[in-house]
Amino acid sequence: MTRTLPWIVLSTLSLGLPACAPTQSLADQTLVDVRPQKLQRGDYLVIEGERVPPRAGSGFLLRAAPALRGKNVLTRVVLDGTFTPPLPGKPVARRVELRAVASPAPGTGGVWAERVLVRIDAEVERQLGRCTFKGKLGVIQKDVKEQRAQEIALWTGEQSPLELSFFQPSMRNLSDQIVGWLSDDRLLAWLGVKVRPIGDAVEVTELVQKPGAPRGAGVAAGLQVGDRIHKAGGRAVQSAADLTLAFRLADRRGAVALGVKRGADRESTLNVPAKERPLILPVSVIALSLMTLFGLVALKVAMVISGVLTWVERRVAGRMQSRVGPNRVGPLGALQWLADGIKLLLKEDIIPDAVDRPLFKLAPYLVFMGLLGTFVVIPFGQVLIVSDLNVGVLYLIAITGFVALGLMMAGWSSNNKWSLLGGMRSAAQIISYEIPAGLALMVPVIAAGTLSTQSLIESQGGWPWQWHAFGNPLAFGCFFIYFVSALAEGNRTPFDLPEAESELVAGYNIEYSGWRFAVFFLSEWANLFVVGAIATTVFLGGWQIPGVDLATHASHWGYQILGLAIFFAKAMTLVFVIIWIRWTLPRFRVDQMMSLCWKYFVPWTFAAVLFQALWVWLAPPASTANKVMAAFTALGCGGGLLWVFFSRVFYNWKQNPEEFSWKQFY
């Protein structure tokens, strides 16, 4: 989803023209969508254009990959403009060509192309580094014949400069960098060279030798600066990855033959012995190991947050009921959650005879997996995110579907009527409230024009009137609808019907014991933080610091820590509200719960989505009308909410001045 749909002009020459033929222009303007605008390793930069019919004397607009096989034609995407590295780097103006693939248009027999794809990989990072690009984007194709290249489809200019951000900091990019360092970078260091792609070959740009170390194997074999390597081990070489792949596949007892062109000389062959190459694990093994490591870290974080929140809720509940709560294990009972976890681990795991054993065992882990998966796209800070998916919000809605599946599985597999009723209630409740929750999230998505969670935060600001929750009164209502719907999806009071002790004994988890019983409650308390984190991300500005712009935020690690603290403060505030609601309100009846969803929340969110779409069209984000609406909503709705809250607090204080205490702990 892009904010701008650039117009491009495609100029082309026929594939049949000789290399010295003059350029012929089509001069047709074609609407093109360039997406996404923030890229990381593994993504594809997609450039789409409308197909233009050929004219007399002109050739093809753009040839697709299948039609070009065996014809020595290379497709390239050209970035011509300013590249700005992270602070404190200085902007650099240059022109860069990236390898691309032209995708065939349907119904054209593979002759025409409407889409060009660029894979963002380690090769692109070597060429660009971590940077922000601003300038013109072009698509060219080169017909390589007898050592000469002709640009046959040249240049896509734009009415306004395009902006692209490459390699945003994330755990995913860090993982890919480590994989590259342990594989391709080590092999290039062993060869003793640095290379860059140039069309159908790679050029040696620098010879590398560590002080006191022997020369690299490639340098010892005769490689020099300026050499163009176009073959390695009988394979075509168009990137550093192609070059290193030949050495990874080579037999250690033999040598790798490099096809090299030097200056105007003819092709020569250099044999590089492979017997001393470094031991390189398969890329898949390295990537899987790193994914497992990061997954374990995320699991530990989620479990610690869940455990600590159990203690927080018990202390808050005790405070609201004029009692102490846990206060024995650790200072103020702060380690009670750890003692409870160890106790449940040591408990016997009882599995009744009549249950469906595979499903019974799997259900609690499926529930926890659905909640753990949300941590992948939650942006704890500007650089603290596992993976900034460009469909982050859609991913959140999809991954939490495992929770409903796991609860229903637990209720059915237990072979107990109370469990089955609890599972059915849970499935009906979660599926019903997913509709208003998803529609409520679409209101900020429409306002920001992106599904990326990190981009949603960046589209807001640090001050409350810059948050999506205060964009307009209907958006403010959607914030509360999402919050209440999330409570219902998490089976929290007053929506705890699947666990209603007075009706269902214990609900879907009645037959569980030991560690599996603990997993259900770890999931419930992890859900508290997930609800607060998602609401903070989408509606409340996330990690944004008031008065600090994004560039300044990225310039110092102190701002990153402060942003993390702000994010946790907002999320934990919402967690406290959820806990207060549980120990204040009674449980709804089933008919009341369903009426609230279908009669009120669903119509409101549909109206809000339509209004937000109309409002974005009439009043763009930078318009005066939009700013006035945001200020009015923040002052009226936000200020009114604070006034109601604090007026009630002071009313209770005046009614019971002796019993009212500001102490947080007894």
C-alpha positions in Angstrom: 0.0 0.0 0.0 1.7 3.2 -1.1 0.8 6.8 -0.6 1.8 7.8 -4.1 1.1 6.1 -7.4 3.8 7.4 -9.7 3.3 8.1 -13.4 6.1 6.7 -15.6 7.2 7.1 -19.2 8.5 4.0 -20.8 10.9 4.4 -23.7 11.9 1.3 -25.7 13.7 -0.1 -28.7 12.9 -3.3 -30.6 14.7 -6.4 -29.6 15.6 -6.9 -33.3 17.4 -3.6 -33.7 21.2 -3.6 -34.0 23.3 -2.4 -31.1 24.0 0.9 -32.8 20.4 1.8 -33.6 19.1 5.1 -32.2 16.6 5.1 -29.3 12.9 5.3 -30.2 10.4 6.6 -27.6 6.9 5.5 -27.0 6.0 8.6 -24.9 3.0 6.9 -23.3 2.5 7.7 -19.7 1.6 4.5 -17.7 0.4 4.4 -14.1 2.7 2.3 -12.0 2.5 1.2 -8.4 5.8 0.8 -6.6 5.6 -1.1 -3.3 6.5 -1.6 -0.5 8.3 1.6 0.4 10.1 0.1 3.3 12.1 -3.0 2.5 14.1 -5.6 4.3 15.8 -8.8 3.3 13.5 -11.3 1.8 11.1 -8.7 0.4 10.4 -8.0 -3.2 10.3 -4.5 -4.7 7.3 -4.7 -7.0 6.9 -2.2 -9.9 3.6 -2.5 -11.9 2.6 -0.7 -15.0 -0.2 -0.8 -17.5 0.6 -2.6 -20.8 1.0 -0.2 -23.8 0.4 -1.6 -27.3 3.3 -1.5 -29.7 3.3 1.2 -32.4 4.6 1.2 -35.9 8.4 1.3 -35.9 8.7 0.6 -32.2 9.4 -2.6 -30.5 8.1 -4.1 -27.3 7.3 -2.1 -24.2 8.9 -4.6 -21.8 9.8 -8.3 -22.5 8.9 -10.8 -19.8 11.3 -13.3 -18.4 9.9 -16.5 -20.0 10.1 -14.9 -23.5 13.7 -13.9 -22.9 15.2 -17.3 -22.0 18.2 -18.1 -24.2 18.4 -14.5 -25.6 21.1 -12.9 -23.4 18.7 -10.2 -22.2 19.0 -8.8 -18.7 16.3 -6.8 -16.9 17.5 -4.1 -14.4 15.9 -1.6 -12.1 17.8 1.7 -11.9 17.7 3.9 -8.9 19.0 7.4 -9.8 19.0 9.9 -6.9 20.1 10.5 -3.4 21.1 7.7 -1.0 21.1 8.8 2.7 22.7 6.4 5.2 21.6 6.3 8.9 22.6 9.3 11.0 25.1 10.8 11.0 25.8 9.8 7.4 25.7 12.3 4.6 23.5 12.0 1.4 25.3 10.7 -1.7 24.0 11.1 -5.2 24.6 8.1 -7.5 23.0 5.7 -10.0 22.6 2.0 -9.0 21.4 -0.9 -11.1 19.6 -3.8 -9.4 18.9 -7.3 -10.8 15.3 -7.7 -11.6 12.8 -10.1 -13.3 10.1 -9.1 -15.7 6.9 -11.0 -14.9 4.7 -11.9 -17.9 1.3 -10.3 -18.2 -1.7 -12.7 -18.5 -2.9 -13.5 -22.0 0.1 -12.2 -23.8 2.0 -15.5 -24.3 4.9 -14.3 -22.2 5.8 -11.4 -24.7 4.6 -8.5 -22.6 5.3 -7.7 -19.0 3.3 -5.6 -16.6 5.3 -6.2 -13.4 9.0 -6.1 -12.5 10.3 -7.7 -9.3 13.5 -7.0 -7.5 14.5 -9.4 -4.7 16.1 -7.6 -1.7 18.9 -9.9 -0.7 22.5 -9.7 0.5 23.7 -8.6 -2.9 21.4 -5.5 -2.8 22.6 -4.7 0.7 26.3 -4.8 -0.5 25.4 -2.4 -3.2 23.2 0.0 -1.2 23.8 -0.6 2.5 21.2 0.6 5.0 19.9 3.8 3.5 16.9 5.9 2.4 16.6 6.5 -1.4 14.9 9.5 -2.9 14.9 10.1 -6.6 13.9 8.5 -9.9 13.2 4.8 -10.5 13.9 3.2 -13.9 13.4 -0.1 -15.7 15.8 -1.1 -18.4 16.6 -4.2 -20.4 20.0 -4.9 -22.0 20.5 -7.1 -25.0 24.1 -8.5 -24.5 25.6 -9.5 -27.9 29.3 -10.0 -28.5 30.5 -8.2 -25.4 28.3 -5.2 -26.1 25.2 -4.2 -24.2 22.4 -2.1 -25.6 19.6 -0.5 -23.5 16.5 -1.6 -25.2 13.8 -0.4 -22.8 15.0 2.7 -21.1 13.9 4.9 -18.3 10.9 5.4 -16.2 10.8 9.0 -15.1 8.4 10.3 -12.4 6.5 13.5 -11.7 7.6 13.5 -8.1 10.6 11.8 -6.4 10.1 8.3 -5.1 11.1 7.5 -1.5 12.3 4.0 -0.5 13.8 2.8 2.8 16.2 -0.2 2.6 17.0 -2.6 5.4 15.1 -1.1 8.3 16.6 -2.4 11.6 14.9 -5.5 12.9 15.7 -9.0 14.3 14.9 -10.4 10.9 17.5 -8.2 9.2 20.0 -9.0 11.9 19.5 -12.7 11.4 20.0 -12.3 7.6 23.2 -10.3 8.2 24.6 -13.1 10.5 23.7 -15.7 7.9 25.5 -13.6 5.2 28.5 -13.1 7.5 28.8 -16.9 8.3 28.5 -17.9 4.6 29.1 -15.5 1.7 31.2 -12.9 3.5 33.6 -15.6 4.9 34.1 -17.1 1.5 34.8 -13.7 -0.1 37.3 -12.9 2.7 39.0 -16.3 2.1 39.2 -15.3 -1.6 40.6 -12.0 -0.5 38.4 -9.8 -2.8 35.4 -7.5 -2.8 33.1 -7.6 -5.8 30.2 -5.7 -7.3 27.7 -6.9 -10.0 28.1 -5.3 -13.5 25.4 -6.7 -15.8 26.3 -10.3 -16.6 29.4 -10.5 -14.4 30.9 -9.4 -11.1 33.9 -7.0 -11.0 36.7 -7.2 -8.5 36.7 -3.8 -6.8 39.3 -4.3 -4.0 41.8 -6.8 -2.8 41.5 -7.5 1.0 44.3 -8.9 3.2 44.5 -8.8 6.9 47.9 -7.7 8.4 50.1 -10.7 9.0 47.8 -13.0 7.2 48.6 -14.8 3.9 47.1 -13.7 0.7 43.6 -14.8 -0.2 43.1 -17.9 -2.3 41.7 -15.8 -5.2 44.5 -13.3 -5.1 47.1 -16.1 -4.9 45.5 -17.6 -8.1 45.9 -14.3 -9.9 42.8 -12.2 -9.4 43.4 -8.4 -9.8 41.3 -5.2 -9.3 39.2 -4.7 -12.4 38.8 -8.3 -13.3 35.4 -9.3 -14.5 34.3 -12.8 -13.3 31.5 -14.2 -15.4 31.8 -17.9 -14.7 32.7 -20.0 -11.7 32.8 -23.8 -11.8 30.9 -23.8 -15.1 28.1 -21.7 -13.7 27.2 -18.1 -14.8 28.1 -15.5 -12.3 26.0 -12.3 -11.9 26.3 -11.7 -8.2 28.6 -12.4 -5.2 26.2 -15.2 -4.2 26.7 -16.9 -7.5 30.4 -16.8 -7.0 30.4 -18.2 -3.5 27.9 -20.9 -4.4 30.4 -22.4 -6.8 32.9 -22.8 -3.9 30.3 -24.2 -1.5 29.5 -26.9 -4.0 33.0 -27.6 -5.1 35.0 -30.8 -4.1 37.7 -29.9 -1.6 40.1 -32.1 -3.5 39.8 -30.1 -6.7 39.8 -26.5 -7.9 37.2 -24.0 -9.1 37.7 -22.6 -12.6 37.0 -18.9 -12.8 36.2 -17.4 -16.2 37.8 -14.0 -16.1 38.0 -11.0 -18.5 40.7 -8.4 -17.9 40.5 -5.1 -19.7 40.2 -5.7 -23.5 41.9 -9.1 -23.3 40.2 -12.2 -24.2 38.7 -14.5 -21.5 41.2 -16.4 -19.4 40.7 -19.1 -16.8 42.1 -19.0 -13.2 42.0 -22.2 -11.1 41.4 -21.6 -7.4 42.2 -24.6 -5.1 39.2 -25.4 -2.9 41.0 -27.6 -0.4 41.6 -24.7 2.2 38.2 -23.1 1.9 36.6 -22.4 5.3 34.0 -24.8 6.6 30.6 -23.3 5.7 27.4 -24.8 7.1 24.4 -24.8 4.7 22.5 -21.5 4.7 19.3 -23.3 5.7 21.0 -24.7 8.8 22.4 -21.4 9.9 19.0 -19.6 9.3 17.1 -22.3 11.2 19.5 -22.1 14.2 19.1 -18.4 14.4 15.3 -18.6 14.1 15.3 -21.1 16.9 17.4 -18.8 19.0 15.3 -15.8 18.5 12.2 -17.8 19.0 13.5 -19.0 22.4 14.3 -15.4 23.4 10.7 -14.3 22.4 9.3 -17.3 24.4 11.3 -16.3 27.5 10.1 -12.7 27.2 6.5 -13.8 26.8 6.7 -16.2 29.8 8.3 -13.6 32.0 5.7 -11.0 31.1 2.9 -13.5 31.8 4.4 -14.5 35.1 4.9 -11.0 36.3 1.4 -10.0 35.3 0.0 -12.8 37.4 1.6 -11.2 40.5 0.5 -7.7 39.4 -3.1 -8.8 39.0 -3.1 -10.6 42.4 -1.7 -7.5 44.1 -4.2 -5.2 42.4 -7.0 -7.5 43.3 -5.9 -7.6 46.9 -5.7 -3.8 46.9 -9.2 -3.5 45.5 -10.6 -5.9 48.1 -8.8 -4.4 51.1 -6.4 -7.3 51.5 -2.7 -7.9 51.0 -2.3 -10.5 48.2 0.9 -12.5 47.7 3.7 -11.1 49.9 5.8 -14.1 51.0 8.1 -15.0 48.1 10.5 -12.2 47.3 10.1 -8.5 48.2 6.4 -7.7 48.3 5.8 -11.2 46.9 7.3 -10.3 43.6 8.7 -13.8 43.0 5.4 -15.6 43.7 4.8 -16.2 40.0 8.1 -18.1 39.8 7.2 -20.3 42.8 3.8 -21.0 41.3 5.4 -21.9 37.9 7.9 -24.3 39.6 5.1 -25.9 41.6 3.0 -26.5 38.5 6.0 -28.0 36.6 6.4 -30.5 39.5 2.7 -31.4 39.5 1.5 -34.7 38.0 0.2 -34.3 34.4 -3.0 -36.4 34.5 -4.6 -37.3 31.2 -8.1 -39.0 31.6 -8.6 -42.3 29.7 -11.6 -41.1 27.6 -9.9 -38.1 26.0 -8.6 -37.7 22.5 -5.0 -37.8 23.6 -3.2 -36.2 20.6 -5.6 -33.2 20.5 -5.8 -33.0 24.3 -2.0 -32.6 24.5 -1.7 -30.2 21.6 -4.5 -27.8 22.5 -2.8 -25.6 25.2 0.4 -25.2 23.1 -1.7 -24.1 20.1 -3.3 -21.4 22.3 0.1 -20.2 23.5 1.5 -20.3 20.0 -1.2 -18.0 18.7 -0.3 -15.4 21.4 3.5 -15.9 21.1 3.3 -15.3 17.3 2.0 -11.8 17.8 5.4 -10.8 19.3 6.9 -11.1 15.8 5.3 -7.8 14.6 4.9 -5.9 17.9 7.3 -2.9 17.7 8.7 -2.4 21.2 11.0 0.4 19.8 12.1 2.0 16.6 14.7 -0.8 16.1 13.2 -3.4 18.5 11.0 -5.5 16.3 11.4 -9.0 15.1 10.1 -8.4 11.6 8.4 -5.4 10.2 5.9 -7.2 7.9 4.2 -5.0 5.4 1.0 -6.9 6.3 1.5 -6.7 10.0 -2.0 -6.0 11.1 -3.4 -8.7 8.8 -0.9 -11.1 10.4 -2.0 -10.2 13.9 -5.6 -10.9 13.0 -4.7 -14.2 11.4 -2.3 -15.6 14.0 -4.7 -15.0 16.9 -7.1 -17.4 15.2 -5.0 -20.2 16.6 -6.4 -19.3 20.1 -10.0 -20.0 19.1 -8.9 -23.2 17.5 -6.9 -24.3 20.6 -9.7 -23.5 23.0 -12.3 -25.4 20.9 -9.9 -28.3 20.6 -9.3 -28.4 24.4 -13.1 -28.4 25.0 -13.9 -31.1 22.5 -10.9 -33.4 23.2 -11.6 -33.5 26.9 -14.8 -35.6 26.4 -16.5 -33.6 29.1 -19.8 -31.8 28.7 -18.7 -28.8 30.7 -15.5 -28.6 28.7 -17.4 -28.9 25.4 -19.8 -26.1 26.4 -16.9 -23.9 27.4 -15.1 -24.5 24.1 -18.2 -23.8 22.1 -18.8 -20.6 24.0 -15.2 -19.6 23.5 -15.3 -20.3 19.7 -18.6 -18.4 19.3 -17.4 -15.5 21.4 -14.0 -15.1 19.7 -15.3 -15.5 16.2 -18.1 -12.9 16.8 -15.8 -10.3 18.4 -13.1 -10.7 15.8 -15.3 -8.8 13.3 -15.6 -5.5 15.2 -12.0 -5.8 16.5 -10.7 -6.2 12.9 -12.9 -3.4 11.5 -11.8 -1.1 14.4 -8.2 -1.7 13.5 -8.9 -0.8 9.8 -9.8 2.8 10.8 -6.1 3.7 11.7 -4.9 1.5 8.8 -7.0 3.7 6.4 -5.7 6.8 8.0 -2.1 5.8 7.7 -2.3 4.0 4.4 -0.3 1.0 5.6 -0.7 -2.4 7.3 2.8 -2.3 8.8 2.8 -2.0 12.5 6.0 0.0 12.5 4.7 2.4 9.8 1.4 2.8 11.8 3.5 4.2 14.7 5.6 6.4 12.4 2.4 7.9 10.9 1.5 9.2 14.3 3.3 11.5 16.7 4.3 11.8 20.3 1.6 14.1 21.5 -1.9 12.8 22.2 -3.6 14.9 19.5 -1.3 13.2 17.0 -2.5 9.7 17.9 -4.9 7.7 15.7 -7.3 7.3 18.7 -8.0 11.1 18.5 -8.1 11.4 14.7 -11.9 11.9 14.8 -14.7 11.0 17.2 -15.5 7.7 15.3 -11.9 6.7 15.6 -12.0 7.4 19.3 -15.0 5.1 19.5 -13.2 2.4 17.5 -10.4 2.5 20.1 -12.9 1.6 22.8 -14.6 -1.0 20.6 -11.2 -2.7 19.9 -10.3 -2.6 23.6 -13.6 -4.2 24.7 -13.6 -6.7 21.8 -10.1 -7.8 22.7 -11.3 -8.4 26.3 -14.1 -10.6 24.8 -11.6 -12.5 22.6 -9.3 -13.1 25.6 -12.2 -14.4 27.7 -11.6 -11.7 30.4 -14.3 -10.5 32.8 -17.0 -9.4 32.1 -16.8 -11.8 29.1 -15.5 -14.9 30.9 -18.4 -17.0 29.9 -16.2 -19.9 28.6 -14.7 -20.2 32.2 -17.9 -19.4 34.2 -17.2 -21.3 37.4 -20.8 -21.0 38.6 -22.1 -22.6 35.4 -19.3 -24.7 33.9 -17.2 -25.6 36.9 -14.0 -24.5 35.2 -14.9 -24.5 31.5 -12.7 -25.8 28.7 -9.7 -26.5 31.0 -11.5 -28.6 33.6 -9.6 -31.8 32.7 -6.2 -30.3 32.6 -3.5 -30.4 35.3 0.2 -29.7 35.8 2.1 -27.9 33.2 -0.6 -27.9 30.5 -3.0 -26.3 33.0 -0.3 -23.6 33.6 0.0 -23.0 29.8 -3.6 -21.9 29.5 -3.1 -19.3 32.2 0.2 -18.1 30.9 -1.6 -17.5 27.6 -4.4 -15.6 29.4 -1.9 -13.2 31.1 0.3 -12.9 28.0 -2.9 -11.8 26.2 -3.2 -8.9 28.6 0.1 -7.5 27.4 -0.7 -8.3 23.8 -4.0 -6.4 23.9 -2.3 -3.4 25.5 0.7 -3.5 23.1 -1.6 -3.7 20.0 -3.8 -0.9 21.2 -0.7 1.2 22.0 0.8 0.5 18.5 -2.3 1.2 16.4 -4.1 3.9 18.4 -1.8 5.5 21.0 1.4 6.4 19.2 3.6 3.4 20.2 7.1 4.4 21.1 6.9 7.9 19.8 8.5 10.5 22.1 6.6 13.9 22.4 8.5 16.6 20.5 11.1 14.2 19.0 11.1 13.5 15.2 12.0 10.2 13.7 15.4 11.2 12.5 16.4 12.5 15.9 14.9 9.4 17.6 17.2 7.2 15.5 20.3 9.3 16.2 21.0 8.1 19.8 20.5 4.9 21.8 19.2 6.9 24.7 16.1 7.8 22.6 15.6 4.1 21.9 15.6 3.2 25.6 13.2 6.1 26.3 10.9 5.0 23.5 10.9 1.5 24.9 9.9 2.8 28.3 7.1 4.9 26.8 5.8 1.9 24.9 5.7 -0.2 28.1 4.2 2.6 30.1 1.3 2.9 27.7 0.8 -0.9 27.4 0.9 -1.4 31.1 -1.6 1.4 31.7 -4.1 -0.5 29.6 -3.2 -3.7 31.4 -4.1 -2.1 34.7 -7.4 -0.9 33.2 -8.1 -4.5 32.1 -7.4 -5.8 35.7 -9.6 -3.0 37.2 -12.4 -4.1 35.0 -12.1 -7.7 36.0 -12.4 -7.0 39.7 -15.1 -4.4 39.3 -17.8 -5.5 36.8 -20.0 -8.6 37.0 -20.2 -11.2 34.2 -22.5 -10.6 31.2 -25.2 -13.0 30.2 -24.7 -14.8 26.8 -27.5 -12.9 25.1 -26.1 -9.6 26.4 -22.6 -10.4 25.1 -23.9 -11.3 21.6 -26.3 -8.3 21.5 -23.4 -5.9 22.3 -21.4 -7.3 19.5 -23.9 -7.6 16.7 -26.3 -4.8 17.5 -23.9 -2.1 18.5 -20.2 -2.8 17.8 -20.5 -4.2 14.2 -22.7 -1.3 12.9 -20.5 1.3 14.6 -17.3 -0.1 13.1 -18.8 -0.4 9.6 -19.9 3.3 9.8 -16.5 4.3 11.2 -14.6 2.6 8.3 -16.8 4.3 5.7 -16.5 7.6 7.4 -12.7 7.3 7.7 -12.3 6.5 4.0 -14.4 9.5 3.1 -12.6 11.7 5.6 -9.1 10.7 4.2 -10.4 11.6 0.7 -11.8 15.0 1.8 -9.1 15.9 4.3 -5.6 14.5 3.8 -3.5 14.0 6.9 -1.5 17.2 6.4 -4.7 19.4 5.8 -5.9 22.0 8.3 -9.3 20.4 8.6 -7.7 17.1 9.7 -5.6 18.9 12.3 -8.6 20.8 13.6 -10.7 17.6 13.9 -7.8 15.9 15.8 -7.5 18.8 18.2 -11.3 18.9 18.8 -11.4 15.1 19.4 -8.4 15.1 21.7 -9.8 18.0 23.7 -13.4 16.9 23.8 -13.2 13.1 24.0 -9.8 12.7 25.7 -10.3 15.6 28.0 -13.8 14.4 28.9 -12.6 10.9 29.7 -9.9 12.2 32.0 -12.4 14.5 33.7 -14.9 11.7 34.4 -12.1 9.5 35.7 -10.5 12.0 38.1 -13.9 13.4 39.2 -14.9 9.9 40.3 -11.6 9.4 42.1 -11.9 12.6 44.1 -15.6 11.9 44.8 -14.6 8.6 46.5 -11.8 10.4 48.3 -14.2 13.0 49.7 -16.8 10.4 50.7 -14.3 8.3 52.6 -11.2 10.4 53.5 -10.1 8.2 56.3 -10.3 4.9 54.4 -9.0 6.3 51.1 -5.3 5.6 50.8 -2.8 6.7 48.0 -0.4 3.9 49.0 0.2 1.4 46.2 1.1 -1.4 48.6 0.3 -2.3 52.2 
